[in-house]
Amino acid sequence: MEKTVNEDPKSAVSGPGPAAATALIGSLLLLGLTGYLSMQLKLSEIHLFLGFDSRVFGVSGDWLPYVWRLSLVLSVLAAIIAYRALIRDTQSRVVILAVLAAAAAIASPVAFAGPQPAEAQPSLLLYVAVEGAKSPAILALIGAVLADLMTSSRRSADH
């Protein structure tokens, strides 16, 4: 039996794999979810809740902030578990790091820009994205991905 070698140079060049696409989509979804939960946590401290139709209404009781905090913790745990299970290559780790770090860097000037006139208020989607990008959960994930990249590079250098 002979081995056949594919000599087509176009087949040897491949783009980003499915893991990199998963990393990109997962990072963006995590930013949105973290932003929504952070926004709800801020509103719940003044006994308000934002519905999916963008209307704010009051909620009685002191239990709601704990629900949003628990939701944030569970979303971060789910993100870490998914990251450890799905993301194994360096390219995907760099994609996650780039998306999260870029979002945090872009959101920082927006967050500290100060009050704006009422007619120039950002959209709800932009507000959710900014809240997610400046969330401590995202900053902690950036640190975790950096630590994972550094330990994986050390492990590969040792072998």
ABEGO torsion letter per residue (X at the ends): XBBBBBABAAAABBBBBAAAAAAAAAAAAAAAAAAAAAAAAAAAAAGBBBBAAGBBBBBBEAAAAAAAAAAAAAAAAAAAAAAAAABABAAAAAAAAAAAAAAAAAAAAAAAAEBBBAAABBBAAAAAAAAAAABAAAAAAAAAAAAAAAAAAAAAAAX
